[in-house]
Amino acid sequence: MDTQEDFFDKLSGRLLESDADKIDFSTIEIEDVDNRDYPDFCDAYCSSVRWKNGAELNEEELEDFNELFYSTINEAIHENQLYM
């Protein structure tokens, strides 16, 4: 069940964790991976990702994505050894 905050976020067009099933995580593009920042990579961020329908997330959605899915971004850096 959505909270009142989630309800207002949906009305404002904000990305929510519940939107994860609509995102194509295989399209994540990550930038600013600095191997000197291993293992946290706190400066790394997702510069582009697409919805499953092929459309790119807009700037506000991308900002929300980076906040909500930081751990997913960090996991992708480690799994794909993007720091090497």
C-alpha positions, 0 to 999 in steps of 0.5 A: 500500500502506498503512503501518502508521500508516495501518492503525492510523489506519483502525482508530481511525476517522481520516480518511486522504488515501485517503478523498478519493474518498469525499468530496463536495468540492462541499459544502465550507463555509468559514468565517473567511476574512479578506481581511486574511490574503490570500493565506494565509488561515491562519485559514480552515477547513472548517466542514462537508463531506459524504461522497458518501453525503450524511452529514456528516463528524463532528467528528474527521473534520472536524478531520482533513479540515482538516489533510489538505486545507488546500491544497484549502480554500485553493484553493477560497477563491481559485477562488471569490474568497471573500475579496472 
